[in-house]
């Protein structure tokens, strides 16, 4: 091999066929505008699906304006628009990125039965490609705002992705 051909080892073929699924439960807390680095990006990856579930609720009063972005220490690129509201929603609430970056997360409030259905021109998860800034730590961040009471909840975040030339996502 000269280095220009794809690595067709069994491990590399399985990686390309199935990709990776990673998940982690993170605690969100605080009052006002909050930002949390959730994942570190190395290289480039194609994210095929991203969703989360509220696992535990201490307080979620006035949890508004949730969104995600890519941050390289200087620049930000929105992955979703600001505006998803989870105020007062119970454990079991689900949210996902199934739209373009200019739109908010789709949220299924678990306080009653809900249907979340993608439109004909959308794929569940809305695949997208992200790339690390050369020589800089690059993160996927979660932002949210609470207007009065401190927030206290656990959210299990899931990502499915394919690496491009060895790219990785690592939970912090």
Chimera marker file (.cmm) of the C-alpha trace (Angstrom):
<marker_set name="trace">
<marker id="1" x="0.000" y="0.000" z="0.000" r="1" g="1" b="0" radius="0.5"/>
<marker id="2" x="1.226" y="3.475" z="-0.816" r="1" g="1" b="0" radius="0.5"/>
<marker id="3" x="-0.921" y="5.207" z="1.798" r="1" g="1" b="0" radius="0.5"/>
<marker id="4" x="-3.418" y="6.494" z="-0.764" r="1" g="1" b="0" radius="0.5"/>
<marker id="5" x="-5.625" y="3.389" z="-0.730" r="1" g="1" b="0" radius="0.5"/>
<marker id="6" x="-8.287" y="2.838" z="1.928" r="1" g="1" b="0" radius="0.5"/>
<marker id="7" x="-7.416" y="0.410" z="4.713" r="1" g="1" b="0" radius="0.5"/>
<marker id="8" x="-9.644" y="-2.556" z="3.978" r="1" g="1" b="0" radius="0.5"/>
<marker id="9" x="-8.873" y="-4.504" z="7.123" r="1" g="1" b="0" radius="0.5"/>
<marker id="10" x="-11.867" y="-6.176" z="8.785" r="1" g="1" b="0" radius="0.5"/>
<marker id="11" x="-11.840" y="-3.572" z="11.572" r="1" g="1" b="0" radius="0.5"/>
<marker id="12" x="-11.791" y="-0.666" z="9.100" r="1" g="1" b="0" radius="0.5"/>
<marker id="13" x="-14.596" y="-2.151" z="6.988" r="1" g="1" b="0" radius="0.5"/>
<marker id="14" x="-16.766" y="-2.687" z="10.084" r="1" g="1" b="0" radius="0.5"/>
<marker id="15" x="-16.067" y="0.890" z="11.206" r="1" g="1" b="0" radius="0.5"/>
<marker id="16" x="-17.170" y="2.262" z="7.847" r="1" g="1" b="0" radius="0.5"/>
<marker id="17" x="-20.263" y="0.033" z="7.770" r="1" g="1" b="0" radius="0.5"/>
<marker id="18" x="-21.576" y="0.605" z="11.271" r="1" g="1" b="0" radius="0.5"/>
<marker id="19" x="-19.859" y="3.688" z="12.604" r="1" g="1" b="0" radius="0.5"/>
<marker id="20" x="-19.734" y="4.307" z="16.335" r="1" g="1" b="0" radius="0.5"/>
<marker id="21" x="-22.377" y="4.885" z="18.978" r="1" g="1" b="0" radius="0.5"/>
<marker id="22" x="-21.234" y="6.755" z="22.080" r="1" g="1" b="0" radius="0.5"/>
<marker id="23" x="-23.304" y="8.022" z="24.980" r="1" g="1" b="0" radius="0.5"/>
<marker id="24" x="-22.837" y="9.652" z="28.352" r="1" g="1" b="0" radius="0.5"/>
<marker id="25" x="-25.053" y="11.007" z="31.100" r="1" g="1" b="0" radius="0.5"/>
<marker id="26" x="-24.176" y="14.596" z="31.966" r="1" g="1" b="0" radius="0.5"/>
<marker id="27" x="-25.481" y="16.722" z="34.828" r="1" g="1" b="0" radius="0.5"/>
<marker id="28" x="-26.645" y="20.200" z="33.919" r="1" g="1" b="0" radius="0.5"/>
<marker id="29" x="-26.887" y="22.769" z="36.670" r="1" g="1" b="0" radius="0.5"/>
<marker id="30" x="-26.763" y="26.493" z="37.358" r="1" g="1" b="0" radius="0.5"/>
<marker id="31" x="-28.785" y="29.651" z="36.872" r="1" g="1" b="0" radius="0.5"/>
<marker id="32" x="-28.753" y="32.048" z="33.932" r="1" g="1" b="0" radius="0.5"/>
<marker id="33" x="-26.877" y="31.333" z="30.707" r="1" g="1" b="0" radius="0.5"/>
<marker id="34" x="-24.797" y="28.141" z="31.003" r="1" g="1" b="0" radius="0.5"/>
<marker id="35" x="-22.363" y="26.433" z="28.626" r="1" g="1" b="0" radius="0.5"/>
<marker id="36" x="-20.884" y="22.953" z="28.958" r="1" g="1" b="0" radius="0.5"/>
<marker id="37" x="-18.199" y="21.333" z="26.810" r="1" g="1" b="0" radius="0.5"/>
<marker id="38" x="-19.670" y="17.881" z="26.162" r="1" g="1" b="0" radius="0.5"/>
<marker id="39" x="-17.439" y="16.289" z="23.504" r="1" g="1" b="0" radius="0.5"/>
<marker id="40" x="-13.990" y="16.867" z="22.091" r="1" g="1" b="0" radius="0.5"/>
<marker id="41" x="-13.550" y="16.503" z="18.330" r="1" g="1" b="0" radius="0.5"/>
<marker id="42" x="-10.336" y="15.255" z="16.756" r="1" g="1" b="0" radius="0.5"/>
<marker id="43" x="-10.052" y="15.352" z="12.960" r="1" g="1" b="0" radius="0.5"/>
<marker id="44" x="-13.296" y="15.049" z="11.006" r="1" g="1" b="0" radius="0.5"/>
<marker id="45" x="-16.423" y="12.962" z="11.558" r="1" g="1" b="0" radius="0.5"/>
<marker id="46" x="-19.824" y="12.526" z="9.948" r="1" g="1" b="0" radius="0.5"/>
<marker id="47" x="-22.469" y="12.630" z="12.659" r="1" g="1" b="0" radius="0.5"/>
<marker id="48" x="-25.377" y="10.479" z="11.517" r="1" g="1" b="0" radius="0.5"/>
<marker id="49" x="-27.599" y="10.868" z="14.561" r="1" g="1" b="0" radius="0.5"/>
<marker id="50" x="-27.667" y="12.903" z="17.779" r="1" g="1" b="0" radius="0.5"/>
<marker id="51" x="-30.300" y="12.673" z="20.485" r="1" g="1" b="0" radius="0.5"/>
<marker id="52" x="-30.715" y="12.908" z="24.247" r="1" g="1" b="0" radius="0.5"/>
<marker id="53" x="-33.064" y="11.822" z="26.997" r="1" g="1" b="0" radius="0.5"/>
<marker id="54" x="-33.729" y="13.480" z="30.333" r="1" g="1" b="0" radius="0.5"/>
<marker id="55" x="-32.864" y="10.772" z="32.887" r="1" g="1" b="0" radius="0.5"/>
<marker id="56" x="-33.333" y="12.599" z="36.206" r="1" g="1" b="0" radius="0.5"/>
<marker id="57" x="-35.035" y="15.840" z="37.114" r="1" g="1" b="0" radius="0.5"/>
<marker id="58" x="-34.274" y="17.720" z="40.303" r="1" g="1" b="0" radius="0.5"/>
<marker id="59" x="-35.420" y="21.091" z="38.994" r="1" g="1" b="0" radius="0.5"/>
<marker id="60" x="-36.108" y="22.053" z="35.384" r="1" g="1" b="0" radius="0.5"/>
<marker id="61" x="-38.193" y="25.185" z="35.867" r="1" g="1" b="0" radius="0.5"/>
<marker id="62" x="-37.607" y="27.770" z="33.152" r="1" g="1" b="0" radius="0.5"/>
<marker id="63" x="-35.026" y="25.761" z="31.174" r="1" g="1" b="0" radius="0.5"/>
<marker id="64" x="-35.119" y="27.631" z="27.872" r="1" g="1" b="0" radius="0.5"/>
<marker id="65" x="-32.984" y="28.372" z="24.854" r="1" g="1" b="0" radius="0.5"/>
<marker id="66" x="-31.129" y="25.047" z="24.689" r="1" g="1" b="0" radius="0.5"/>
<marker id="67" x="-28.846" y="24.612" z="21.688" r="1" g="1" b="0" radius="0.5"/>
<marker id="68" x="-25.538" y="23.054" z="20.613" r="1" g="1" b="0" radius="0.5"/>
<marker id="69" x="-22.507" y="24.472" z="18.840" r="1" g="1" b="0" radius="0.5"/>
<marker id="70" x="-18.995" y="23.592" z="17.695" r="1" g="1" b="0" radius="0.5"/>
<marker id="71" x="-16.289" y="25.704" z="19.371" r="1" g="1" b="0" radius="0.5"/>
<marker id="72" x="-12.561" y="25.902" z="18.558" r="1" g="1" b="0" radius="0.5"/>
<marker id="73" x="-11.462" y="28.383" z="21.248" r="1" g="1" b="0" radius="0.5"/>
<marker id="74" x="-12.141" y="31.363" z="18.965" r="1" g="1" b="0" radius="0.5"/>
<marker id="75" x="-14.953" y="30.568" z="16.547" r="1" g="1" b="0" radius="0.5"/>
<marker id="76" x="-18.384" y="29.019" z="17.030" r="1" g="1" b="0" radius="0.5"/>
<marker id="77" x="-20.547" y="27.203" z="14.510" r="1" g="1" b="0" radius="0.5"/>
<marker id="78" x="-24.152" y="26.559" z="15.534" r="1" g="1" b="0" radius="0.5"/>
<marker id="79" x="-25.239" y="22.928" z="15.246" r="1" g="1" b="0" radius="0.5"/>
<marker id="80" x="-28.813" y="23.853" z="16.221" r="1" g="1" b="0" radius="0.5"/>
<marker id="81" x="-30.592" y="27.156" z="16.675" r="1" g="1" b="0" radius="0.5"/>
<marker id="82" x="-31.118" y="28.720" z="20.089" r="1" g="1" b="0" radius="0.5"/>
<marker id="83" x="-34.615" y="28.175" z="21.452" r="1" g="1" b="0" radius="0.5"/>
<marker id="84" x="-35.462" y="24.583" z="22.428" r="1" g="1" b="0" radius="0.5"/>
<marker id="85" x="-37.386" y="24.727" z="25.702" r="1" g="1" b="0" radius="0.5"/>
<marker id="86" x="-37.429" y="21.918" z="28.278" r="1" g="1" b="0" radius="0.5"/>
<marker id="87" x="-39.064" y="23.936" z="31.059" r="1" g="1" b="0" radius="0.5"/>
<marker id="88" x="-40.800" y="21.703" z="33.587" r="1" g="1" b="0" radius="0.5"/>
<marker id="89" x="-40.514" y="18.553" z="31.468" r="1" g="1" b="0" radius="0.5"/>
<marker id="90" x="-40.221" y="15.208" z="33.262" r="1" g="1" b="0" radius="0.5"/>
<marker id="91" x="-37.682" y="12.392" z="33.065" r="1" g="1" b="0" radius="0.5"/>
<marker id="92" x="-38.125" y="10.525" z="29.802" r="1" g="1" b="0" radius="0.5"/>
<marker id="93" x="-38.329" y="13.693" z="27.693" r="1" g="1" b="0" radius="0.5"/>
<marker id="94" x="-36.456" y="13.181" z="24.415" r="1" g="1" b="0" radius="0.5"/>
<marker id="95" x="-34.858" y="15.704" z="22.074" r="1" g="1" b="0" radius="0.5"/>
<marker id="96" x="-33.004" y="15.283" z="18.799" r="1" g="1" b="0" radius="0.5"/>
<marker id="97" x="-31.302" y="17.144" z="15.976" r="1" g="1" b="0" radius="0.5"/>
<marker id="98" x="-33.417" y="16.301" z="12.951" r="1" g="1" b="0" radius="0.5"/>
<marker id="99" x="-33.281" y="19.637" z="11.134" r="1" g="1" b="0" radius="0.5"/>
<marker id="100" x="-30.754" y="21.992" z="9.610" r="1" g="1" b="0" radius="0.5"/>
<marker id="101" x="-28.509" y="24.013" z="11.944" r="1" g="1" b="0" radius="0.5"/>
<marker id="102" x="-30.756" y="27.089" z="11.644" r="1" g="1" b="0" radius="0.5"/>
<marker id="103" x="-33.578" y="25.254" z="13.470" r="1" g="1" b="0" radius="0.5"/>
<marker id="104" x="-34.031" y="24.209" z="17.114" r="1" g="1" b="0" radius="0.5"/>
<marker id="105" x="-33.932" y="20.691" z="18.585" r="1" g="1" b="0" radius="0.5"/>
<marker id="106" x="-37.165" y="18.716" z="18.212" r="1" g="1" b="0" radius="0.5"/>
<marker id="107" x="-38.491" y="17.959" z="21.710" r="1" g="1" b="0" radius="0.5"/>
<marker id="108" x="-40.911" y="15.226" z="22.827" r="1" g="1" b="0" radius="0.5"/>
<marker id="109" x="-42.277" y="16.186" z="26.254" r="1" g="1" b="0" radius="0.5"/>
<marker id="110" x="-42.716" y="12.953" z="28.232" r="1" g="1" b="0" radius="0.5"/>
<marker id="111" x="-45.640" y="14.366" z="30.247" r="1" g="1" b="0" radius="0.5"/>
<marker id="112" x="-47.959" y="12.805" z="27.628" r="1" g="1" b="0" radius="0.5"/>
<marker id="113" x="-47.733" y="10.503" z="24.586" r="1" g="1" b="0" radius="0.5"/>
<marker id="114" x="-45.995" y="12.246" z="21.656" r="1" g="1" b="0" radius="0.5"/>
<marker id="115" x="-45.034" y="11.529" z="18.058" r="1" g="1" b="0" radius="0.5"/>
<marker id="116" x="-41.900" y="12.906" z="16.444" r="1" g="1" b="0" radius="0.5"/>
<marker id="117" x="-41.865" y="12.226" z="12.722" r="1" g="1" b="0" radius="0.5"/>
<marker id="118" x="-39.330" y="13.428" z="10.199" r="1" g="1" b="0" radius="0.5"/>
<marker id="119" x="-40.593" y="14.985" z="6.992" r="1" g="1" b="0" radius="0.5"/>
<marker id="120" x="-40.074" y="13.302" z="3.639" r="1" g="1" b="0" radius="0.5"/>
<marker id="121" x="-37.006" y="15.416" z="2.863" r="1" g="1" b="0" radius="0.5"/>
<marker id="122" x="-35.323" y="14.764" z="6.211" r="1" g="1" b="0" radius="0.5"/>
<marker id="123" x="-33.444" y="11.829" z="7.618" r="1" g="1" b="0" radius="0.5"/>
<marker id="124" x="-33.641" y="11.085" z="11.302" r="1" g="1" b="0" radius="0.5"/>
<marker id="125" x="-30.596" y="12.692" z="12.857" r="1" g="1" b="0" radius="0.5"/>
<marker id="126" x="-29.940" y="14.895" z="9.834" r="1" g="1" b="0" radius="0.5"/>
<marker id="127" x="-26.349" y="13.748" z="9.051" r="1" g="1" b="0" radius="0.5"/>
<marker id="128" x="-23.659" y="16.440" z="9.002" r="1" g="1" b="0" radius="0.5"/>
<marker id="129" x="-19.852" y="16.629" z="8.891" r="1" g="1" b="0" radius="0.5"/>
<marker id="130" x="-17.692" y="18.542" z="11.389" r="1" g="1" b="0" radius="0.5"/>
<marker id="131" x="-13.943" y="19.203" z="11.387" r="1" g="1" b="0" radius="0.5"/>
<marker id="132" x="-11.525" y="20.155" z="14.148" r="1" g="1" b="0" radius="0.5"/>
<marker id="133" x="-9.643" y="23.436" z="13.821" r="1" g="1" b="0" radius="0.5"/>
<marker id="134" x="-6.027" y="22.572" z="12.989" r="1" g="1" b="0" radius="0.5"/>
<marker id="135" x="-3.875" y="22.780" z="16.119" r="1" g="1" b="0" radius="0.5"/>
<marker id="136" x="-6.756" y="23.768" z="18.433" r="1" g="1" b="0" radius="0.5"/>
<marker id="137" x="-8.923" y="21.889" z="20.909" r="1" g="1" b="0" radius="0.5"/>
<marker id="138" x="-12.393" y="21.771" z="19.360" r="1" g="1" b="0" radius="0.5"/>
<marker id="139" x="-15.548" y="20.949" z="21.320" r="1" g="1" b="0" radius="0.5"/>
<marker id="140" x="-19.239" y="20.309" z="20.889" r="1" g="1" b="0" radius="0.5"/>
<marker id="141" x="-20.911" y="22.448" z="23.542" r="1" g="1" b="0" radius="0.5"/>
<marker id="142" x="-24.404" y="22.440" z="25.019" r="1" g="1" b="0" radius="0.5"/>
<marker id="143" x="-25.941" y="25.803" z="25.955" r="1" g="1" b="0" radius="0.5"/>
<marker id="144" x="-29.050" y="26.490" z="28.012" r="1" g="1" b="0" radius="0.5"/>
<marker id="145" x="-30.633" y="29.309" z="29.963" r="1" g="1" b="0" radius="0.5"/>
<marker id="146" x="-32.644" y="29.319" z="33.173" r="1" g="1" b="0" radius="0.5"/>
<marker id="147" x="-34.386" y="32.500" z="34.186" r="1" g="1" b="0" radius="0.5"/>
<marker id="148" x="-34.810" y="32.057" z="37.927" r="1" g="1" b="0" radius="0.5"/>
<marker id="149" x="-34.453" y="28.715" z="39.749" r="1" g="1" b="0" radius="0.5"/>
<marker id="150" x="-31.170" y="26.823" z="39.485" r="1" g="1" b="0" radius="0.5"/>
<marker id="151" x="-31.444" y="23.887" z="37.111" r="1" g="1" b="0" radius="0.5"/>
<marker id="152" x="-30.534" y="20.353" z="38.244" r="1" g="1" b="0" radius="0.5"/>
<marker id="153" x="-31.009" y="17.450" z="35.839" r="1" g="1" b="0" radius="0.5"/>
<marker id="154" x="-29.198" y="14.517" z="34.243" r="1" g="1" b="0" radius="0.5"/>
<marker id="155" x="-29.339" y="14.162" z="30.469" r="1" g="1" b="0" radius="0.5"/>
<marker id="156" x="-28.067" y="11.097" z="28.605" r="1" g="1" b="0" radius="0.5"/>
<marker id="157" x="-26.590" y="12.300" z="25.311" r="1" g="1" b="0" radius="0.5"/>
<marker id="158" x="-26.088" y="9.952" z="22.342" r="1" g="1" b="0" radius="0.5"/>
<marker id="159" x="-24.037" y="10.393" z="19.167" r="1" g="1" b="0" radius="0.5"/>
<marker id="160" x="-23.655" y="8.052" z="16.215" r="1" g="1" b="0" radius="0.5"/>
<marker id="161" x="-20.844" y="8.900" z="13.844" r="1" g="1" b="0" radius="0.5"/>
<marker id="162" x="-18.426" y="7.724" z="11.182" r="1" g="1" b="0" radius="0.5"/>
<marker id="163" x="-14.791" y="8.785" z="11.405" r="1" g="1" b="0" radius="0.5"/>
<marker id="164" x="-13.126" y="10.388" z="8.420" r="1" g="1" b="0" radius="0.5"/>
<marker id="165" x="-9.418" y="9.534" z="8.259" r="1" g="1" b="0" radius="0.5"/>
<marker id="166" x="-9.270" y="8.585" z="11.927" r="1" g="1" b="0" radius="0.5"/>
<marker id="167" x="-11.457" y="11.372" z="13.341" r="1" g="1" b="0" radius="0.5"/>
<marker id="168" x="-12.957" y="10.808" z="16.802" r="1" g="1" b="0" radius="0.5"/>
<marker id="169" x="-15.480" y="12.182" z="19.275" r="1" g="1" b="0" radius="0.5"/>
<marker id="170" x="-14.650" y="11.829" z="22.969" r="1" g="1" b="0" radius="0.5"/>
<marker id="171" x="-16.924" y="12.703" z="25.883" r="1" g="1" b="0" radius="0.5"/>
<marker id="172" x="-15.316" y="14.957" z="28.480" r="1" g="1" b="0" radius="0.5"/>
<link id1="1" id2="2" r="1" g="1" b="0" radius="0.2"/>
<link id1="2" id2="3" r="1" g="1" b="0" radius="0.2"/>
<link id1="3" id2="4" r="1" g="1" b="0" radius="0.2"/>
<link id1="4" id2="5" r="1" g="1" b="0" radius="0.2"/>
<link id1="5" id2="6" r="1" g="1" b="0" radius="0.2"/>
<link id1="6" id2="7" r="1" g="1" b="0" radius="0.2"/>
<link id1="7" id2="8" r="1" g="1" b="0" radius="0.2"/>
<link id1="8" id2="9" r="1" g="1" b="0" radius="0.2"/>
<link id1="9" id2="10" r="1" g="1" b="0" radius="0.2"/>
<link id1="10" id2="11" r="1" g="1" b="0" radius="0.2"/>
<link id1="11" id2="12" r="1" g="1" b="0" radius="0.2"/>
<link id1="12" id2="13" r="1" g="1" b="0" radius="0.2"/>
<link id1="13" id2="14" r="1" g="1" b="0" radius="0.2"/>
<link id1="14" id2="15" r="1" g="1" b="0" radius="0.2"/>
<link id1="15" id2="16" r="1" g="1" b="0" radius="0.2"/>
<link id1="16" id2="17" r="1" g="1" b="0" radius="0.2"/>
<link id1="17" id2="18" r="1" g="1" b="0" radius="0.2"/>
<link id1="18" id2="19" r="1" g="1" b="0" radius="0.2"/>
<link id1="19" id2="20" r="1" g="1" b="0" radius="0.2"/>
<link id1="20" id2="21" r="1" g="1" b="0" radius="0.2"/>
<link id1="21" id2="22" r="1" g="1" b="0" radius="0.2"/>
<link id1="22" id2="23" r="1" g="1" b="0" radius="0.2"/>
<link id1="23" id2="24" r="1" g="1" b="0" radius="0.2"/>
<link id1="24" id2="25" r="1" g="1" b="0" radius="0.2"/>
<link id1="25" id2="26" r="1" g="1" b="0" radius="0.2"/>
<link id1="26" id2="27" r="1" g="1" b="0" radius="0.2"/>
<link id1="27" id2="28" r="1" g="1" b="0" radius="0.2"/>
<link id1="28" id2="29" r="1" g="1" b="0" radius="0.2"/>
<link id1="29" id2="30" r="1" g="1" b="0" radius="0.2"/>
<link id1="30" id2="31" r="1" g="1" b="0" radius="0.2"/>
<link id1="31" id2="32" r="1" g="1" b="0" radius="0.2"/>
<link id1="32" id2="33" r="1" g="1" b="0" radius="0.2"/>
<link id1="33" id2="34" r="1" g="1" b="0" radius="0.2"/>
<link id1="34" id2="35" r="1" g="1" b="0" radius="0.2"/>
<link id1="35" id2="36" r="1" g="1" b="0" radius="0.2"/>
<link id1="36" id2="37" r="1" g="1" b="0" radius="0.2"/>
<link id1="37" id2="38" r="1" g="1" b="0" radius="0.2"/>
<link id1="38" id2="39" r="1" g="1" b="0" radius="0.2"/>
<link id1="39" id2="40" r="1" g="1" b="0" radius="0.2"/>
<link id1="40" id2="41" r="1" g="1" b="0" radius="0.2"/>
<link id1="41" id2="42" r="1" g="1" b="0" radius="0.2"/>
<link id1="42" id2="43" r="1" g="1" b="0" radius="0.2"/>
<link id1="43" id2="44" r="1" g="1" b="0" radius="0.2"/>
<link id1="44" id2="45" r="1" g="1" b="0" radius="0.2"/>
<link id1="45" id2="46" r="1" g="1" b="0" radius="0.2"/>
<link id1="46" id2="47" r="1" g="1" b="0" radius="0.2"/>
<link id1="47" id2="48" r="1" g="1" b="0" radius="0.2"/>
<link id1="48" id2="49" r="1" g="1" b="0" radius="0.2"/>
<link id1="49" id2="50" r="1" g="1" b="0" radius="0.2"/>
<link id1="50" id2="51" r="1" g="1" b="0" radius="0.2"/>
<link id1="51" id2="52" r="1" g="1" b="0" radius="0.2"/>
<link id1="52" id2="53" r="1" g="1" b="0" radius="0.2"/>
<link id1="53" id2="54" r="1" g="1" b="0" radius="0.2"/>
<link id1="54" id2="55" r="1" g="1" b="0" radius="0.2"/>
<link id1="55" id2="56" r="1" g="1" b="0" radius="0.2"/>
<link id1="56" id2="57" r="1" g="1" b="0" radius="0.2"/>
<link id1="57" id2="58" r="1" g="1" b="0" radius="0.2"/>
<link id1="58" id2="59" r="1" g="1" b="0" radius="0.2"/>
<link id1="59" id2="60" r="1" g="1" b="0" radius="0.2"/>
<link id1="60" id2="61" r="1" g="1" b="0" radius="0.2"/>
<link id1="61" id2="62" r="1" g="1" b="0" radius="0.2"/>
<link id1="62" id2="63" r="1" g="1" b="0" radius="0.2"/>
<link id1="63" id2="64" r="1" g="1" b="0" radius="0.2"/>
<link id1="64" id2="65" r="1" g="1" b="0" radius="0.2"/>
<link id1="65" id2="66" r="1" g="1" b="0" radius="0.2"/>
<link id1="66" id2="67" r="1" g="1" b="0" radius="0.2"/>
<link id1="67" id2="68" r="1" g="1" b="0" radius="0.2"/>
<link id1="68" id2="69" r="1" g="1" b="0" radius="0.2"/>
<link id1="69" id2="70" r="1" g="1" b="0" radius="0.2"/>
<link id1="70" id2="71" r="1" g="1" b="0" radius="0.2"/>
<link id1="71" id2="72" r="1" g="1" b="0" radius="0.2"/>
<link id1="72" id2="73" r="1" g="1" b="0" radius="0.2"/>
<link id1="73" id2="74" r="1" g="1" b="0" radius="0.2"/>
<link id1="74" id2="75" r="1" g="1" b="0" radius="0.2"/>
<link id1="75" id2="76" r="1" g="1" b="0" radius="0.2"/>
<link id1="76" id2="77" r="1" g="1" b="0" radius="0.2"/>
<link id1="77" id2="78" r="1" g="1" b="0" radius="0.2"/>
<link id1="78" id2="79" r="1" g="1" b="0" radius="0.2"/>
<link id1="79" id2="80" r="1" g="1" b="0" radius="0.2"/>
<link id1="80" id2="81" r="1" g="1" b="0" radius="0.2"/>
<link id1="81" id2="82" r="1" g="1" b="0" radius="0.2"/>
<link id1="82" id2="83" r="1" g="1" b="0" radius="0.2"/>
<link id1="83" id2="84" r="1" g="1" b="0" radius="0.2"/>
<link id1="84" id2="85" r="1" g="1" b="0" radius="0.2"/>
<link id1="85" id2="86" r="1" g="1" b="0" radius="0.2"/>
<link id1="86" id2="87" r="1" g="1" b="0" radius="0.2"/>
<link id1="87" id2="88" r="1" g="1" b="0" radius="0.2"/>
<link id1="88" id2="89" r="1" g="1" b="0" radius="0.2"/>
<link id1="89" id2="90" r="1" g="1" b="0" radius="0.2"/>
<link id1="90" id2="91" r="1" g="1" b="0" radius="0.2"/>
<link id1="91" id2="92" r="1" g="1" b="0" radius="0.2"/>
<link id1="92" id2="93" r="1" g="1" b="0" radius="0.2"/>
<link id1="93" id2="94" r="1" g="1" b="0" radius="0.2"/>
<link id1="94" id2="95" r="1" g="1" b="0" radius="0.2"/>
<link id1="95" id2="96" r="1" g="1" b="0" radius="0.2"/>
<link id1="96" id2="97" r="1" g="1" b="0" radius="0.2"/>
<link id1="97" id2="98" r="1" g="1" b="0" radius="0.2"/>
<link id1="98" id2="99" r="1" g="1" b="0" radius="0.2"/>
<link id1="99" id2="100" r="1" g="1" b="0" radius="0.2"/>
<link id1="100" id2="101" r="1" g="1" b="0" radius="0.2"/>
<link id1="101" id2="102" r="1" g="1" b="0" radius="0.2"/>
<link id1="102" id2="103" r="1" g="1" b="0" radius="0.2"/>
<link id1="103" id2="104" r="1" g="1" b="0" radius="0.2"/>
<link id1="104" id2="105" r="1" g="1" b="0" radius="0.2"/>
<link id1="105" id2="106" r="1" g="1" b="0" radius="0.2"/>
<link id1="106" id2="107" r="1" g="1" b="0" radius="0.2"/>
<link id1="107" id2="108" r="1" g="1" b="0" radius="0.2"/>
<link id1="108" id2="109" r="1" g="1" b="0" radius="0.2"/>
<link id1="109" id2="110" r="1" g="1" b="0" radius="0.2"/>
<link id1="110" id2="111" r="1" g="1" b="0" radius="0.2"/>
<link id1="111" id2="112" r="1" g="1" b="0" radius="0.2"/>
<link id1="112" id2="113" r="1" g="1" b="0" radius="0.2"/>
<link id1="113" id2="114" r="1" g="1" b="0" radius="0.2"/>
<link id1="114" id2="115" r="1" g="1" b="0" radius="0.2"/>
<link id1="115" id2="116" r="1" g="1" b="0" radius="0.2"/>
<link id1="116" id2="117" r="1" g="1" b="0" radius="0.2"/>
<link id1="117" id2="118" r="1" g="1" b="0" radius="0.2"/>
<link id1="118" id2="119" r="1" g="1" b="0" radius="0.2"/>
<link id1="119" id2="120" r="1" g="1" b="0" radius="0.2"/>
<link id1="120" id2="121" r="1" g="1" b="0" radius="0.2"/>
<link id1="121" id2="122" r="1" g="1" b="0" radius="0.2"/>
<link id1="122" id2="123" r="1" g="1" b="0" radius="0.2"/>
<link id1="123" id2="124" r="1" g="1" b="0" radius="0.2"/>
<link id1="124" id2="125" r="1" g="1" b="0" radius="0.2"/>
<link id1="125" id2="126" r="1" g="1" b="0" radius="0.2"/>
<link id1="126" id2="127" r="1" g="1" b="0" radius="0.2"/>
<link id1="127" id2="128" r="1" g="1" b="0" radius="0.2"/>
<link id1="128" id2="129" r="1" g="1" b="0" radius="0.2"/>
<link id1="129" id2="130" r="1" g="1" b="0" radius="0.2"/>
<link id1="130" id2="131" r="1" g="1" b="0" radius="0.2"/>
<link id1="131" id2="132" r="1" g="1" b="0" radius="0.2"/>
<link id1="132" id2="133" r="1" g="1" b="0" radius="0.2"/>
<link id1="133" id2="134" r="1" g="1" b="0" radius="0.2"/>
<link id1="134" id2="135" r="1" g="1" b="0" radius="0.2"/>
<link id1="135" id2="136" r="1" g="1" b="0" radius="0.2"/>
<link id1="136" id2="137" r="1" g="1" b="0" radius="0.2"/>
<link id1="137" id2="138" r="1" g="1" b="0" radius="0.2"/>
<link id1="138" id2="139" r="1" g="1" b="0" radius="0.2"/>
<link id1="139" id2="140" r="1" g="1" b="0" radius="0.2"/>
<link id1="140" id2="141" r="1" g="1" b="0" radius="0.2"/>
<link id1="141" id2="142" r="1" g="1" b="0" radius="0.2"/>
<link id1="142" id2="143" r="1" g="1" b="0" radius="0.2"/>
<link id1="143" id2="144" r="1" g="1" b="0" radius="0.2"/>
<link id1="144" id2="145" r="1" g="1" b="0" radius="0.2"/>
<link id1="145" id2="146" r="1" g="1" b="0" radius="0.2"/>
<link id1="146" id2="147" r="1" g="1" b="0" radius="0.2"/>
<link id1="147" id2="148" r="1" g="1" b="0" radius="0.2"/>
<link id1="148" id2="149" r="1" g="1" b="0" radius="0.2"/>
<link id1="149" id2="150" r="1" g="1" b="0" radius="0.2"/>
<link id1="150" id2="151" r="1" g="1" b="0" radius="0.2"/>
<link id1="151" id2="152" r="1" g="1" b="0" radius="0.2"/>
<link id1="152" id2="153" r="1" g="1" b="0" radius="0.2"/>
<link id1="153" id2="154" r="1" g="1" b="0" radius="0.2"/>
<link id1="154" id2="155" r="1" g="1" b="0" radius="0.2"/>
<link id1="155" id2="156" r="1" g="1" b="0" radius="0.2"/>
<link id1="156" id2="157" r="1" g="1" b="0" radius="0.2"/>
<link id1="157" id2="158" r="1" g="1" b="0" radius="0.2"/>
<link id1="158" id2="159" r="1" g="1" b="0" radius="0.2"/>
<link id1="159" id2="160" r="1" g="1" b="0" radius="0.2"/>
<link id1="160" id2="161" r="1" g="1" b="0" radius="0.2"/>
<link id1="161" id2="162" r="1" g="1" b="0" radius="0.2"/>
<link id1="162" id2="163" r="1" g="1" b="0" radius="0.2"/>
<link id1="163" id2="164" r="1" g="1" b="0" radius="0.2"/>
<link id1="164" id2="165" r="1" g="1" b="0" radius="0.2"/>
<link id1="165" id2="166" r="1" g="1" b="0" radius="0.2"/>
<link id1="166" id2="167" r="1" g="1" b="0" radius="0.2"/>
<link id1="167" id2="168" r="1" g="1" b="0" radius="0.2"/>
<link id1="168" id2="169" r="1" g="1" b="0" radius="0.2"/>
<link id1="169" id2="170" r="1" g="1" b="0" radius="0.2"/>
<link id1="170" id2="171" r="1" g="1" b="0" radius="0.2"/>
<link id1="171" id2="172" r="1" g="1" b="0" radius="0.2"/>
</marker_set>
